[in-house]
Amino acid sequence: MKRSSNRFFEQFFQQNYDSLVRFLAFKFSNTDEAQDLAQDAFYKVMKVKNAEELQHARAYLFQTASNLALNRIRTQKRQDLYQRNSIDMREEEAEGMIASPERAAQARQQLQQVEDALNELPRKCRLAFLMHRSRNMTYQQIALELEVSVSTVEKYMIAALEKCREKVQWSKNNL
């Protein structure tokens, strides 16, 4: 990194760090988390080629920090949901609900409903869904194999999920 670039980032950091931390602390109500995200945001801005030439570097910094904050919040929500679901499953296992014949029959019925829903989809849509869900292929890989765009694969996935939601009778015990 050049000397002028170093001076720019030192000054940029000094001018914006406190206000960025306050901005993030308002979103998180946690100063430590805000400071961590602020550091990440400054790091991302530093990695931008010719960042010192950005016309709206402060706006770019705050938008980057906001995006990082949203990603962190989403990750925390997913982790919380996973933990709650794990606890619920352990409670169900303890109650013996998972292995019950009724649950097994219900699961077979739902699986048949999913299969029926997928069979109603256009061929490429069904293939895209199965490639992603059963073969763990990325949208990019699916797009290459089906010779369509990634946005078309995204549309296929949305259509498949909507069809499954429409056709499958989910019980409250399965959610």
C-alpha positions as CSV (number, residue, x, y, z in Angstrom):
1,M,0.0,0.0,0.0
2,K,1.3,3.4,-0.9
3,R,2.2,6.1,1.6
4,S,-0.6,8.4,0.4
5,S,-3.0,5.6,0.7
6,N,-1.8,4.9,4.3
7,R,-2.3,8.6,5.2
8,F,-5.8,8.6,3.6
9,F,-6.9,5.6,5.6
10,E,-5.4,6.9,8.9
11,Q,-7.3,10.1,8.4
12,F,-10.4,8.4,7.1
13,F,-10.4,6.1,10.1
14,Q,-10.0,8.9,12.6
15,Q,-12.7,11.0,11.1
16,N,-15.3,8.2,10.8
17,Y,-14.6,5.5,13.4
18,D,-16.6,7.0,16.4
19,S,-19.6,7.9,14.3
20,L,-19.6,4.5,12.7
21,V,-19.4,2.7,16.0
22,R,-22.3,4.8,17.3
23,F,-24.3,4.0,14.2
24,L,-23.7,0.3,14.6
25,A,-24.3,0.3,18.4
26,F,-27.7,1.8,17.7
27,K,-28.5,-1.2,15.5
28,F,-27.0,-3.8,17.9
29,S,-27.3,-2.3,21.3
30,N,-23.9,-3.8,21.9
31,T,-20.8,-1.7,21.7
32,D,-18.4,-4.7,21.4
33,E,-20.3,-6.0,18.4
34,A,-20.4,-2.5,16.9
35,Q,-16.7,-2.1,17.3
36,D,-16.0,-5.5,15.7
37,L,-18.3,-4.7,12.7
38,A,-16.7,-1.2,12.3
39,Q,-13.3,-2.9,12.0
40,D,-14.7,-5.3,9.4
41,A,-16.2,-2.4,7.5
42,F,-13.0,-0.4,7.4
43,Y,-11.1,-3.5,6.4
44,K,-13.5,-4.1,3.4
45,V,-13.1,-0.5,2.3
46,M,-9.3,-0.7,2.5
47,K,-9.5,-3.7,0.2
48,V,-11.3,-1.8,-2.5
49,K,-9.0,-0.9,-5.3
50,N,-8.2,2.8,-5.3
51,A,-10.5,3.3,-2.3
52,E,-8.9,6.7,-1.7
53,E,-10.5,7.9,-4.9
54,L,-14.0,7.0,-4.0
55,Q,-16.3,10.0,-4.3
56,H,-18.5,9.0,-1.4
57,A,-16.1,7.0,0.7
58,R,-18.0,7.7,4.0
59,A,-21.4,6.6,2.4
60,Y,-19.7,3.5,1.1
61,L,-18.2,2.8,4.5
62,F,-21.6,3.1,6.3
63,Q,-23.4,1.0,3.6
64,T,-20.7,-1.7,3.9
65,A,-21.1,-1.6,7.7
66,S,-24.9,-1.7,7.4
67,N,-24.7,-4.8,5.1
68,L,-22.3,-6.5,7.5
69,A,-24.7,-5.8,10.4
70,L,-27.6,-7.2,8.5
71,N,-25.6,-10.3,7.7
72,R,-24.6,-10.7,11.3
73,I,-28.3,-10.3,12.4
74,R,-29.4,-12.9,9.9
75,T,-26.8,-15.3,11.0
76,Q,-27.8,-14.8,14.7
77,K,-31.4,-15.4,13.8
78,R,-30.6,-18.6,11.9
79,Q,-28.4,-19.8,14.8
80,D,-31.2,-19.1,17.3
81,L,-33.8,-20.9,15.1
82,Y,-31.5,-23.9,14.8
83,Q,-31.0,-24.0,18.6
84,R,-34.7,-23.8,19.2
85,N,-35.4,-26.5,16.7
86,S,-32.7,-28.7,18.2
87,I,-34.3,-28.3,21.6
88,D,-37.7,-29.0,20.2
89,M,-36.5,-32.2,18.5
90,R,-34.7,-33.4,21.7
91,E,-38.0,-32.8,23.6
92,E,-39.9,-34.8,21.0
93,E,-37.4,-37.6,21.1
94,A,-37.7,-37.7,24.9
95,E,-41.5,-37.9,24.5
96,G,-41.2,-40.7,22.0
97,M,-43.0,-38.7,19.3
98,I,-40.5,-39.1,16.5
99,A,-40.7,-42.8,16.1
100,S,-44.5,-43.1,16.5
101,P,-46.4,-44.9,13.7
102,E,-48.6,-41.9,13.2
103,R,-45.6,-39.6,12.5
104,A,-44.1,-42.2,10.2
105,A,-47.4,-42.5,8.2
106,Q,-47.7,-38.7,8.1
107,A,-44.1,-38.4,6.9
108,R,-44.7,-40.9,4.1
109,Q,-47.9,-39.0,3.1
110,Q,-46.0,-35.7,3.0
111,L,-43.2,-37.3,1.0
112,Q,-45.7,-38.5,-1.6
113,Q,-47.2,-35.0,-1.7
114,V,-43.8,-33.5,-2.4
115,E,-43.1,-36.1,-5.1
116,D,-46.5,-35.3,-6.7
117,A,-45.9,-31.6,-6.5
118,L,-42.5,-32.0,-8.2
119,N,-44.0,-34.2,-10.9
120,E,-46.3,-31.3,-11.8
121,L,-43.4,-29.0,-12.5
122,P,-41.9,-28.5,-15.9
123,R,-38.9,-30.8,-16.6
124,K,-36.1,-28.2,-16.2
125,C,-37.7,-26.7,-13.1
126,R,-38.0,-30.2,-11.5
127,L,-34.4,-31.0,-12.5
128,A,-33.0,-27.8,-11.0
129,F,-34.8,-28.4,-7.7
130,L,-33.5,-32.0,-7.5
131,M,-30.0,-31.0,-8.5
132,H,-29.9,-28.4,-5.8
133,R,-31.6,-30.4,-3.0
134,S,-30.4,-33.9,-3.6
135,R,-27.0,-33.4,-5.3
136,N,-26.1,-30.2,-3.4
137,M,-25.3,-28.4,-6.7
138,T,-24.9,-24.6,-6.7
139,Y,-27.2,-22.4,-8.8
140,Q,-24.2,-21.7,-11.0
141,Q,-23.5,-25.4,-11.6
142,I,-27.1,-26.1,-12.3
143,A,-27.3,-23.1,-14.8
144,L,-24.3,-24.6,-16.7
145,E,-25.7,-28.1,-16.8
146,L,-29.2,-27.0,-17.9
147,E,-27.8,-24.3,-20.2
148,V,-29.9,-21.5,-18.6
149,S,-29.0,-18.4,-16.6
150,V,-28.5,-18.3,-12.8
151,S,-31.6,-16.1,-12.5
152,T,-33.6,-18.7,-14.4
153,V,-32.4,-21.3,-11.9
154,E,-33.5,-19.0,-9.1
155,K,-36.9,-18.7,-10.7
156,Y,-37.1,-22.5,-11.0
157,M,-36.3,-22.9,-7.3
158,I,-39.0,-20.4,-6.3
159,A,-41.5,-22.1,-8.5
160,A,-40.7,-25.5,-7.1
161,L,-40.8,-24.4,-3.5
162,E,-44.1,-22.6,-4.1
163,K,-45.6,-25.7,-5.6
164,C,-44.5,-27.8,-2.7
165,R,-45.9,-25.3,-0.2
166,E,-49.2,-25.4,-2.2
167,K,-49.5,-29.2,-2.4
168,V,-48.0,-30.5,0.9
169,Q,-50.2,-30.6,4.0
170,W,-47.7,-29.6,6.7
171,S,-48.9,-30.4,10.2
172,K,-48.0,-28.1,13.1
173,N,-45.8,-30.9,14.6
174,N,-43.6,-30.8,11.6
175,L,-42.9,-27.1,11.5
